[in-house]
Amino acid sequence: MAKDAKKNDLTGLTLLGKTAEPVKKLETFPNHHPGRHYTVTLQTEEFTCVCPMTGQPDFAKIKIQYVPDRKIVESKSLKLYLWSFRNEGVFHEHVTNVILDDLVAALKPHWCKVSAEFSIRGGIGITVEAEYKK
């Protein structure tokens, strides 16, 4: 275990350091600085889901920003969580809000924003931003 990590930081982390499949499970670890408001930003350009009508793939850049309270999201669990949407038929607006709702439920942050910039399909690009404030 790294010197900076505390033993209880790893409690409950079941995905880190293991081979895993896509799963709708967001794991967290304790925030050692809950009195300080700071922003965590996580980004990917590899998000995919499918159109609920045609089944054609949709690709997006996802940007997640949040001000943690007591918990921080573990990045591998976030990767596997986002991967779980790969074959799911869902509208862009809905999936962005589902991601926000799941992050808020797992983290109970002071603030969280999810931005999803979907690639142009049919000549129209869609960007959805959903935000939560405590």
C-alpha positions as CSV (number, residue, x, y, z in Angstrom):
1,M,0.0,0.0,0.0
2,A,1.3,3.5,-0.9
3,K,2.5,5.6,2.0
4,D,-0.1,8.3,1.4
5,A,-3.1,5.9,1.4
6,K,-4.8,5.2,4.6
7,K,-5.9,1.6,5.3
8,N,-9.6,2.5,5.3
9,D,-9.3,4.3,1.9
10,L,-9.3,0.9,0.2
11,T,-12.2,-0.5,2.2
12,G,-15.1,-1.3,-0.1
13,L,-13.1,-1.0,-3.4
14,T,-13.8,-4.3,-5.2
15,L,-12.8,-3.3,-8.8
16,L,-9.5,-1.6,-8.5
17,G,-6.5,-3.8,-9.4
18,K,-8.7,-6.6,-10.9
19,T,-9.9,-7.5,-14.3
20,A,-13.5,-6.4,-14.6
21,E,-16.4,-6.2,-17.0
22,P,-18.7,-3.2,-17.5
23,V,-20.8,-2.7,-14.4
24,K,-23.2,0.0,-13.2
25,K,-21.3,0.4,-9.9
26,L,-19.6,3.5,-8.7
27,E,-17.1,2.9,-6.0
28,T,-15.7,5.7,-3.7
29,F,-13.0,6.3,-1.2
30,P,-12.8,8.9,1.6
31,N,-12.0,12.5,1.0
32,H,-9.2,13.5,3.3
33,H,-10.0,17.2,2.8
34,P,-13.8,17.5,3.3
35,G,-13.5,21.1,4.7
36,R,-11.8,22.3,1.5
37,H,-13.9,23.0,-1.6
38,Y,-11.9,21.9,-4.6
39,T,-12.9,20.7,-8.0
40,V,-12.3,17.2,-9.5
41,T,-12.5,16.9,-13.3
42,L,-12.7,13.6,-15.1
43,Q,-12.9,13.3,-18.9
44,T,-13.2,10.8,-21.6
45,E,-13.6,10.9,-25.4
46,E,-14.5,7.2,-25.6
47,F,-18.1,7.2,-24.3
48,T,-20.5,5.2,-26.4
49,C,-24.2,4.2,-26.3
50,V,-26.7,3.4,-29.0
51,C,-29.7,5.1,-30.5
52,P,-32.8,3.6,-28.8
53,M,-34.6,3.5,-32.2
54,T,-32.0,2.4,-34.7
55,G,-29.4,0.8,-32.6
56,Q,-26.7,2.8,-34.3
57,P,-23.8,3.8,-32.1
58,D,-23.5,7.3,-30.6
59,F,-20.1,8.6,-29.5
60,A,-19.5,11.4,-26.9
61,K,-16.9,13.3,-25.0
62,I,-18.0,13.2,-21.4
63,K,-16.7,15.7,-18.8
64,I,-17.5,15.3,-15.1
65,Q,-16.7,18.0,-12.6
66,Y,-17.6,17.9,-8.9
67,V,-16.8,19.4,-5.6
68,P,-16.5,16.4,-3.2
69,D,-17.8,16.4,0.3
70,R,-16.9,13.1,2.1
71,K,-16.4,10.8,-0.9
72,I,-14.3,10.7,-4.1
73,V,-15.2,8.5,-7.1
74,E,-12.6,5.8,-7.9
75,S,-11.6,6.2,-11.5
76,K,-11.6,2.6,-12.6
77,S,-15.1,2.1,-11.3
78,L,-16.1,5.2,-13.3
79,K,-14.5,3.8,-16.4
80,L,-16.4,0.5,-16.0
81,Y,-19.6,2.3,-15.2
82,L,-19.4,4.4,-18.4
83,W,-18.5,1.3,-20.4
84,S,-21.8,-0.3,-19.2
85,F,-23.7,2.1,-21.5
86,R,-22.0,0.8,-24.6
87,N,-24.9,-1.4,-25.8
88,E,-27.6,0.5,-24.1
89,G,-30.3,2.2,-26.2
90,V,-30.8,5.6,-24.6
91,F,-31.4,9.2,-25.7
92,H,-28.5,11.7,-25.1
93,E,-30.5,13.8,-22.7
94,H,-31.5,10.9,-20.6
95,V,-28.1,9.2,-20.3
96,T,-26.4,12.5,-19.3
97,N,-29.0,12.9,-16.5
98,V,-28.7,9.3,-15.4
99,I,-24.9,9.7,-15.1
100,L,-25.4,12.8,-13.0
101,D,-28.0,11.1,-10.8
102,D,-25.8,8.1,-10.2
103,L,-22.8,10.2,-9.3
104,V,-24.8,12.3,-6.9
105,A,-26.2,9.2,-5.2
106,A,-22.7,7.7,-4.8
107,L,-20.8,10.9,-3.8
108,K,-23.3,13.3,-2.2
109,P,-21.1,16.1,-3.5
110,H,-21.4,19.8,-2.8
111,W,-21.8,20.3,-6.6
112,C,-21.6,18.1,-9.7
113,K,-21.9,18.8,-13.5
114,V,-21.9,16.3,-16.3
115,S,-21.3,17.6,-19.8
116,A,-21.8,15.2,-22.8
117,E,-20.8,16.4,-26.3
118,F,-22.2,13.9,-28.7
119,S,-20.6,13.5,-32.2
120,I,-22.6,14.9,-35.1
121,R,-25.0,12.4,-36.6
122,G,-27.6,13.3,-39.3
123,G,-26.0,16.7,-39.5
124,I,-26.8,17.7,-35.9
125,G,-24.5,17.7,-32.9
126,I,-26.0,17.5,-29.4
127,T,-24.4,18.7,-26.2
128,V,-26.2,18.1,-22.9
129,E,-25.1,19.7,-19.6
130,A,-26.8,18.6,-16.3
131,E,-25.9,20.1,-13.0
132,Y,-26.6,19.4,-9.3
133,K,-26.1,21.8,-6.3
134,K,-26.5,20.7,-2.7
